[in-house]
Every structure is written in structure tokens, then in C-alpha cells.
Amino acid sequence: MSNKQVSTGRRSAKRRPPTSRWNFGFGRRLDYAASVALDKFFGHTSHFNTRHTHKRRLEVFMNFCMRHGIQDARTIDQEIIQRFCQYVVARIQGDYQWPEGDTERPISIAYAHNLLSTMNISLWALRGDNRLRVSPRKALGVCRSSVRKKPIVADRLDTQHAASLAIAAGFERGAAVMLLCRAWGMRVREAVMQDLDRMLQEISASGKAAILEGCKGGRSSADRTILVTDFRMEALLFAINVRPVGSKNLLSETDTVRSFLLTEVKPCRLILKNAGIPSFRELRAGFAQDVYEARVGGPSPLKAPIRDRVLDRLGREEVSRQLGHHRYDVASSYIGGVRQ
């Protein structure tokens, strides 16, 4: 008897891919699978802010895919990517209206570049290769510029005024975050998680303190040491005075970083705006300008033309180091670029 299977005469149903391989084995739902793939790509114990940022941007690409009936990442091809690029370009130019009637607001060129970069990285994480990739610059036809041109509006007096408003509203730890960001150039997460006792000990020993905890992408370096000043010492001592009892940072035993951001930091964003400061990042920009002007002994490029290129380079390197960046040219997004 033949080992061949006898035909039943019926037309066999189209074979569906095994459920375990949907979205390259990362999960049944496309958005969930992409999130899991990013965690695996960057690592579950590092690059916290990077993963969080990509996941927020990824929502735009996921929404686009689902509106086009895509539920499995294996069906995403070059045509879908090109259509997404056209969609992003349309949003740069103005409001975008879906056939269903939903309208989405315009986006900036910089954000459009970021959306395509996140799409590239997410597909790489899902597929395990870099074949489906576009150049944001070529796809959009425009370049983004990260060089700051607007004057900084976060001087020390404005920051102290905003902190006073936060204290009056009952957000003492939120006020401490404001002061640490402005005085020490910390990011919000760094200000929340910084070991305040360690900083105080380092200042007592050397007059400097390093920014180590909560750094972006898990990067921390002892080279990021900052010289103490009266303003910085006042900010540190205030944070120590308002922190929960027994804690080495601004978090209590029952706090998580997420809960702290929602309950303390989020209300303070509005307080900052009411005080004339647009964001917490503006506080870092104010710190960066102080560092640059102290290093070069003159005004920042946002205030006057650059006179000495050598000093300008040294000032930018110092700004980048104290802000926790590896490239000196990142300073341009804080203190401006070359004026003609």
C-alpha cells in the first residue's frame, strides 16, 4: 500500500501560519509584539528612557498599520513603509484626515524624523535584520535642525519663583526637582533618583559631585562631576530637607518613579509654564548656558556672535560633559550654534 495520503477530493483550506510565529514569535497582537521586541533589543535592565521614548513614538506606526488591516509584522513590506512615509510627509504639511473622518494635527520636521527612526529600529527588533529601512532625510526631503535659536527663559530667579509656587501648592518634592534640574543640569529622572547623601559626601571631600543615578539609557560616568556653587548647594540641601524620612533620594518607600512623575512632577509642569518657563528641559538649558559662559568668560551664542572658535569648542565640550552627553556638538541644542 502506498504511503502517500489518499486525496479526499475536497479542496484543502488555505494553511494559516502557526500562532507561535505571529509577529516573529513576539506575540499575537502587533503593538504588544513590537513593545516586547524593543525590550529584548535594548535589554530589560537598561536603556529605560530610550525604550519608553520609542514605545510612545511607535504608537503612531502601529495605529497606521492597524488602520491598514495589518496585524502581523511579517506582512509589513517596502510598500507599507513607503505609504507610512507619505503619511508622515502629509502630516508635516498640515492636518491629515483619515477616510473614516478622523483628523490628526500637523507635526514638526524633527518629530517626523524621529517617527521614521523609531519605525526603523522597531522593525529591526522584530525581524532581526535591517533590510526594511528608510533614510528619514531622503524620505521626507527635508533636514531637521537641532540648533537652538530662541533665547533661554529659565534664569535662577524665575526658577526660584516657580519653586516657591510649587511649595505653596504642596509640591515640595516637585520644587526640589525644579531646583536640581536648574542648579545641577539634571534630567527629571536623574533629579528624582539621585543619591543625595552621596553627593553631599563628595562635596565635603572634593567640592564636586557626580551625577550617577537615573542617567539616560543607563549611562553613568564618574567624569560627569560638577563643581559646587552656592546656588547648587542650596538646591541640594533643600532636596535633602524635603525628601521622605529614611530615603537617600526623593522617592518614598511606596513610590515608584512612574507614580512620582504623575503625582509630583506632572502638576509642576503647569506651574513652570505659569512662571514663564516652558519645560523642565528649559531648566537644563539655563544650566548649560551658565556652564558655557563660565568656561569661555563671555556670552553664549544665543546672546552674541562667537569671537573665539577655540574657546567656543572648549565651552561646548564642557557643556556636553556636564549634561551627560558624549558628543560636544549636542551642546548646540541647548546654547545655540554658530552665528554668521
Buried (B, 14 or more C-beta within 10 A) or exposed (E): EEEEEEEEEEEEEEEEEEEEEBBBEBBEBBBEBBBBBBBEBBEEEEBBBBBEBBBEBBBBBBBBBEEEEBBBBEBBEEEBBEEBBEBBBBBBEEEBEEEEEEEBEEBEBEBBBBBBBBBBBBBBBBBEEEEBBBEBEEBBEEEBEEBBEEEBEBBBEBBBBBBBBBBEBEBBBBBBBBBBBBBBBBBBBBBBBBBBEBBBEBBEEEEEBBBBBBBBEBEBEEEBBBEBBEBBBEBBEBBBEBBBEEBBBBBBEEBEBEEBBEEBBEBBBEBBEEBEBBBBBBBBBBBBBBBBBEBBEBBBBBBEEBEEEEBBBBBBBBBBBBBBBEEBBBBBBBBBBEEE
